[in-house]
Amino acid sequence: MRSNMKKIIIFIFIFIIGKQAITAQTQLDSTSNGAQHLVLATLWFQRSAEMRATYYQAFNIATVTLEQQKKNKTKKKKAVVLDIDETVLDNSPFEGRCITIDTPYTSSLWKEWTDLAIAEPLPGAYEFLTFAAKNGFEVFYVSNRKVTEYHTTLENLKKVNYPFADSMHILLRSDKSSKEERRQKIQETYEIVMLVGDNLADLSVIFEDRSTNFGFDKVDQSKADFGKKYIILPNPMYGDWENELYKGVANGDHKGKAKRRLEFLKSFTPNK
């Protein structure tokens, strides 16, 4: 009798705990402000050895390519153009903050992060930038951080001892998000031999429009340039690739965005 009563109590306890967990998850799903879907992507960026290996691999390839570029004579001085965020500085703690307070990106929240100037260097970036500087390549940081973030950005780059951290070599966004004008400004004096970034638009204006086939065709047409002129780095947390997924969905419609993400997933139907 006591044994049966004990089993009943245990069953009731497990049922209550399970129901509470389901209720909590349901509440989370219904009240989420749009950051919870970033958990696995951010954890991959912060905790996977594969992420580190991929960055080392990319910067190793970039170094080999620059070594070859040393032999090529150009009329202008040679330059390497890099993005900053998720290219040479790790801002994944910002994504972690968005997740823990369940709030999507806002410019004010982002500035709270960049004001700290504590973003860490990404694997392989320091070695690559040091190699470039020692071998006659000037380094330009072309970022879509706002010009109002210049001083803290400079402070952060100097903290991690990156070369060419100065007003001439840091080009931030004033109005347009496109980096093409800033790249053209550099090209007036320099020969850009390599572009490095985590977003295709960091590399060329041709990748800015992805309305056709998500930009796959344009990447395929430029495949010979990747690993040579273009070095792309992994960023599963955010990027221009999201724009086509959410086209037509209001920015604050987080349920609509969640629905759209599921709609674009590739799946399969098992044979019956």
C-alpha positions as CSV (number, residue, x, y, z in Angstrom):
1,M,0.0,0.0,0.0
2,R,2.8,2.4,1.0
3,S,4.7,1.4,-2.1
4,N,1.8,2.2,-4.4
5,M,1.2,5.5,-2.6
6,K,4.9,6.4,-3.1
7,K,4.6,5.7,-6.8
8,I,1.5,7.9,-7.1
9,I,3.3,10.8,-5.3
10,I,6.3,10.5,-7.6
11,F,4.1,10.4,-10.6
12,I,2.2,13.5,-9.5
13,F,5.5,15.3,-8.8
14,I,6.9,14.4,-12.2
15,F,3.6,15.5,-13.9
16,I,3.7,18.8,-12.1
17,I,7.3,19.5,-13.0
18,G,6.7,18.6,-16.6
19,K,3.6,20.7,-16.8
20,Q,5.5,23.7,-15.4
21,A,8.3,23.2,-17.9
22,I,5.8,23.1,-20.8
23,T,4.0,26.2,-19.4
24,A,7.3,28.1,-19.0
25,Q,8.3,27.3,-22.6
26,T,4.9,28.2,-23.9
27,Q,5.1,31.6,-22.1
28,L,8.6,32.1,-23.4
29,D,7.5,31.4,-27.0
30,S,4.5,33.7,-26.7
31,T,6.3,36.6,-24.9
32,S,9.6,36.5,-26.7
33,N,10.8,39.8,-28.1
34,G,12.8,38.2,-30.9
35,A,16.2,37.3,-29.5
36,Q,15.7,33.7,-28.2
37,H,16.3,32.1,-31.7
38,L,19.9,33.4,-31.5
39,V,20.9,31.0,-28.6
40,L,22.4,28.2,-30.6
41,A,24.1,30.4,-33.2
42,T,25.7,32.5,-30.4
43,L,26.8,29.4,-28.5
44,W,28.3,28.0,-31.6
45,F,30.3,31.3,-32.1
46,Q,31.4,31.3,-28.5
47,R,31.9,27.7,-27.6
48,S,32.6,25.6,-30.7
49,A,36.2,24.7,-31.5
50,E,35.0,24.6,-35.2
51,M,34.5,28.3,-35.1
52,R,38.1,28.9,-34.0
53,A,39.4,26.5,-36.6
54,T,37.4,28.2,-39.3
55,Y,38.8,31.7,-38.4
56,Y,42.4,30.3,-38.3
57,Q,41.8,28.6,-41.6
58,A,40.6,31.8,-43.2
59,F,43.4,34.0,-41.9
60,N,46.0,31.3,-42.8
61,I,44.7,31.4,-46.4
62,A,44.7,35.2,-46.4
63,T,48.3,35.2,-45.2
64,V,49.5,32.8,-47.9
65,T,47.7,34.9,-50.5
66,L,49.4,38.1,-49.2
67,E,52.7,36.4,-49.3
68,Q,52.1,35.8,-53.0
69,Q,50.9,39.4,-53.5
70,K,54.3,40.7,-52.2
71,K,55.8,39.7,-55.6
72,N,53.3,41.6,-57.6
73,K,54.3,45.2,-58.5
74,T,51.6,47.9,-58.4
75,K,51.7,51.6,-59.2
76,K,49.9,52.4,-56.0
77,K,50.6,51.2,-52.4
78,K,48.9,48.0,-51.5
79,A,46.0,47.9,-49.1
80,V,44.0,45.3,-47.2
81,V,40.4,46.3,-46.3
82,L,38.7,44.6,-43.4
83,D,35.4,44.8,-41.6
84,I,35.6,45.2,-37.8
85,D,32.7,43.4,-36.2
86,E,32.8,39.6,-36.3
87,T,35.9,40.0,-38.5
88,V,38.6,41.3,-36.2
89,L,36.5,42.0,-33.0
90,D,34.2,39.5,-31.2
91,N,30.9,41.1,-30.3
92,S,29.1,37.9,-29.4
93,P,28.7,39.0,-25.8
94,F,26.4,41.7,-27.2
95,E,24.3,39.0,-28.7
96,G,24.4,37.1,-25.4
97,R,23.1,40.2,-23.7
98,C,20.2,40.5,-26.2
99,I,19.3,36.9,-25.5
100,T,19.4,37.1,-21.7
101,I,17.2,40.2,-21.6
102,D,15.1,38.9,-24.6
103,T,15.5,42.1,-26.6
104,P,16.4,42.4,-30.3
105,Y,19.1,44.7,-31.5
106,T,18.7,48.4,-30.8
107,S,21.2,51.1,-31.6
108,S,21.2,52.3,-28.0
109,L,21.8,48.8,-26.6
110,W,24.6,48.4,-29.2
111,K,26.2,51.6,-28.2
112,E,26.2,50.5,-24.5
113,W,28.3,47.6,-25.6
114,T,30.7,49.5,-27.9
115,D,31.2,52.2,-25.3
116,L,32.8,49.6,-23.1
117,A,35.5,49.0,-25.7
118,I,36.1,45.4,-24.5
119,A,35.5,43.3,-27.6
120,E,38.2,40.6,-27.8
121,P,40.3,39.8,-30.9
122,L,39.1,37.0,-33.1
123,P,41.3,33.9,-33.7
124,G,44.0,34.5,-36.2
125,A,43.2,38.2,-36.8
126,Y,46.2,39.7,-34.9
127,E,48.7,37.4,-36.6
128,F,47.3,38.2,-40.0
129,L,47.2,42.0,-39.5
130,T,50.7,42.0,-38.0
131,F,51.9,40.0,-41.0
132,A,50.3,42.5,-43.4
133,A,51.7,45.5,-41.6
134,K,55.3,44.0,-41.5
135,N,55.2,43.2,-45.2
136,G,54.2,46.6,-46.7
137,F,50.4,46.3,-46.8
138,E,48.4,49.1,-45.2
139,V,45.3,48.0,-43.3
140,F,42.0,49.8,-43.5
141,Y,39.1,49.1,-41.2
142,V,35.8,49.8,-43.0
143,S,32.9,49.3,-40.6
144,N,29.3,50.2,-40.4
145,R,29.7,51.3,-36.9
146,K,28.5,54.9,-36.7
147,V,31.0,57.8,-36.7
148,T,29.8,58.6,-33.1
149,E,31.4,55.3,-32.0
150,Y,34.8,56.3,-33.5
151,H,36.7,57.0,-30.2
152,T,35.6,53.8,-28.4
153,T,36.3,51.8,-31.6
154,L,39.8,53.3,-31.8
155,E,40.3,52.5,-28.1
156,N,39.2,48.9,-28.6
157,L,41.4,48.4,-31.6
158,K,44.4,49.8,-29.7
159,K,43.7,47.6,-26.7
160,V,44.2,44.5,-28.8
161,N,47.3,46.0,-30.5
162,Y,46.0,46.0,-34.0
163,P,48.1,47.9,-36.5
164,F,47.0,51.1,-38.3
165,A,44.5,51.9,-35.5
166,D,44.2,55.6,-36.4
167,S,41.9,58.2,-37.9
168,M,43.2,57.7,-41.4
169,H,42.6,53.9,-41.4
170,I,39.3,53.6,-39.6
171,L,36.3,54.5,-41.9
172,L,33.0,54.3,-40.1
173,R,29.4,55.0,-41.4
174,S,28.2,58.5,-41.5
175,D,25.0,58.1,-43.6
176,K,25.0,55.3,-46.1
177,S,25.3,51.7,-45.0
178,S,26.9,50.7,-48.3
179,K,30.7,50.6,-48.0
180,E,31.3,51.2,-51.7
181,E,32.1,54.9,-51.5
182,R,34.6,54.3,-48.7
183,R,36.3,51.6,-50.7
184,Q,36.5,53.9,-53.7
185,K,38.0,56.6,-51.5
186,I,40.8,54.2,-50.5
187,Q,41.3,53.2,-54.2
188,E,42.1,56.7,-55.1
189,T,45.5,56.2,-53.4
190,Y,45.8,52.5,-52.9
191,E,45.5,49.2,-54.7
192,I,43.1,47.1,-52.7
193,V,44.5,43.5,-53.0
194,M,42.3,41.8,-50.5
195,L,38.9,42.4,-48.7
196,V,38.0,40.5,-45.5
197,G,34.6,40.4,-43.8
198,D,31.8,38.3,-42.3
199,N,29.2,39.7,-44.7
200,L,29.4,39.6,-48.5
201,A,28.7,43.3,-48.8
202,D,32.0,43.8,-46.9
203,L,33.7,42.5,-50.1
204,S,32.0,44.2,-53.0
205,V,29.0,46.2,-54.0
206,I,27.9,43.4,-56.3
207,F,26.7,41.4,-53.3
208,E,24.5,44.1,-51.8
209,D,21.4,43.0,-53.8
210,R,20.3,39.4,-53.0
211,S,16.8,39.6,-54.3
212,T,17.6,37.0,-56.9
213,N,18.2,33.5,-55.6
214,F,19.4,34.9,-52.2
215,G,22.6,36.1,-54.0
216,F,23.7,32.5,-54.6
217,D,24.3,33.2,-58.4
218,K,26.5,36.2,-57.7
219,V,28.6,34.2,-55.3
220,D,28.9,31.4,-57.9
221,Q,30.0,33.9,-60.5
222,S,32.7,35.2,-58.2
223,K,33.8,31.8,-56.9
224,A,37.4,32.1,-58.2
225,D,37.9,35.2,-56.0
226,F,37.2,33.6,-52.7
227,G,40.3,32.6,-50.9
228,K,42.3,35.1,-53.0
229,K,40.8,38.6,-53.3
230,Y,37.9,37.9,-51.0
231,I,38.1,36.2,-47.6
232,I,34.7,35.5,-45.9
233,L,34.3,34.6,-42.3
234,P,31.5,32.7,-40.5
235,N,28.8,34.6,-38.7
236,P,25.6,32.6,-38.0
237,M,24.2,35.3,-35.6
238,Y,23.2,38.1,-38.0
239,G,23.8,39.6,-41.4
240,D,22.4,40.8,-44.7
241,W,21.4,37.2,-45.5
242,E,18.4,37.7,-43.2
243,N,16.9,40.5,-45.3
244,E,15.5,38.2,-47.9
245,L,14.0,35.9,-45.2
246,Y,12.1,38.7,-43.6
247,K,11.1,40.7,-46.7
248,G,7.6,42.0,-46.1
249,V,7.6,41.3,-42.4
250,A,7.5,44.3,-40.1
251,N,10.7,44.8,-38.0
252,G,8.9,44.3,-34.7
253,D,6.8,41.4,-35.8
254,H,8.8,38.7,-34.1
255,K,6.1,36.0,-34.5
256,G,6.0,36.8,-38.2
257,K,9.8,36.4,-38.4
258,A,9.7,33.1,-36.5
259,K,7.1,31.8,-39.0
260,R,9.2,33.0,-41.9
261,R,12.3,31.2,-40.6
262,L,10.4,27.9,-40.5
263,E,9.0,28.5,-44.0
264,F,12.4,28.8,-45.5
265,L,13.8,25.6,-43.9
266,K,14.6,22.8,-46.3
267,S,13.2,19.5,-45.1
268,F,12.1,16.2,-46.6
269,T,9.1,13.9,-46.6
270,P,9.8,10.3,-45.6
271,N,8.7,7.4,-47.8
272,K,5.7,5.6,-46.5
